[in-house]
Amino acid sequence: MPRLKRDIPVEPVDISTLNSLTFQERLAIGLERLKAERGLTNRVLAEQLGVDEAYISHVARAMRDVKLSTLDKMQREWNVVIEDLLKVTEADLHRIAVWKARRRKKKTAETSS
């Protein structure tokens, strides 16, 4: 299992988690998968789509809704089917666990300040 930056403790998630993910969370996981497969950064994704890096960062963290026009650009620019970006499988369970651990760490830091 890969180590995370700053050693964030990752709790395993089970397959039932897949059914409880929101649209934004599914897209965030799909973007993480795409970035990992293609070795891309948020900056590169933003440049390819002609949007601000902060916008992509928020979408990639499920903190912002994505515009339909941006979904359309993703599909055409990256040669992917949107359904594939939204599809999560058992193979994504570790990615989901890491993503949830990062969100937990951020919430903990915000409440302790």
C-alpha positions in Angstrom: 0.0 0.0 0.0 1.5 3.3 -1.0 2.4 5.8 1.7 0.7 9.2 1.7 2.3 12.6 2.2 2.6 13.4 5.9 1.6 9.8 6.8 -2.2 10.3 6.9 -3.7 7.2 8.5 -5.9 5.4 6.0 -8.8 3.3 7.2 -9.9 0.7 4.7 -13.3 1.1 3.1 -15.6 -1.7 2.0 -17.5 -2.1 -1.2 -20.8 -0.7 0.3 -19.0 2.7 0.2 -19.4 2.7 -3.6 -23.1 3.1 -3.4 -23.0 6.1 -1.0 -20.8 8.3 -3.2 -22.2 11.6 -4.5 -21.8 12.7 -8.1 -19.1 15.1 -7.1 -17.3 12.4 -5.2 -17.5 10.0 -8.1 -16.1 12.6 -10.4 -13.3 13.4 -8.0 -12.3 9.7 -7.8 -12.5 9.5 -11.6 -10.2 12.5 -12.0 -7.7 11.0 -9.5 -7.7 7.8 -11.5 -7.2 9.8 -14.8 -4.4 11.8 -13.3 -2.7 8.6 -12.0 -3.1 6.8 -15.3 -1.8 9.6 -17.4 0.7 11.1 -14.9 -1.0 14.5 -15.0 -1.4 17.3 -12.5 -4.3 19.7 -11.8 -2.4 22.4 -13.6 -2.1 20.4 -16.8 -5.7 19.3 -16.6 -6.8 22.9 -16.2 -4.6 24.1 -19.1 -6.0 21.4 -21.3 -9.6 22.5 -20.5 -8.9 26.2 -20.5 -10.1 26.6 -16.9 -8.5 27.9 -13.8 -6.3 25.5 -11.8 -8.2 26.4 -8.6 -11.5 25.3 -10.3 -10.1 21.9 -11.2 -8.6 21.6 -7.7 -12.1 22.2 -6.2 -13.8 19.8 -8.6 -11.0 17.1 -7.9 -11.7 17.4 -4.2 -15.5 17.3 -4.6 -15.8 20.8 -3.2 -17.5 22.3 -6.3 -20.0 21.3 -8.9 -18.7 20.9 -12.4 -20.4 22.8 -15.3 -21.9 20.7 -18.1 -19.7 22.6 -20.6 -16.6 21.5 -18.6 -17.8 17.9 -18.6 -18.2 18.2 -22.4 -14.7 19.6 -22.7 -13.3 16.8 -20.5 -14.9 14.2 -22.8 -13.6 15.7 -26.0 -10.1 16.9 -24.8 -9.2 13.8 -22.9 -10.9 11.3 -25.2 -12.9 9.7 -22.4 -16.5 8.9 -21.9 -18.0 10.8 -18.9 -19.6 7.5 -17.6 -16.0 6.2 -17.3 -15.0 9.1 -15.1 -18.0 8.6 -12.9 -17.7 4.8 -12.7 -16.1 3.6 -9.4 -15.2 0.0 -8.8 -13.6 -2.2 -6.2 -10.3 -1.2 -7.8 -10.9 2.4 -6.6 -11.5 1.4 -2.9 -7.9 2.3 -1.9 -8.2 5.6 -3.8 -11.5 6.3 -2.0 -9.9 5.5 1.4 -7.0 7.9 0.7 -9.4 10.6 -0.4 -11.6 10.2 2.7 -8.5 10.2 5.0 -7.3 13.5 3.5 -10.8 15.0 4.0 -10.9 13.8 7.6 -7.4 15.3 8.3 -8.5 18.6 6.9 -11.7 18.7 8.9 -9.8 17.8 12.1 -7.3 20.6 11.4 -10.1 23.1 10.8 -11.9 22.2 14.1 -8.8 22.3 16.2 -7.9 25.8 15.1 
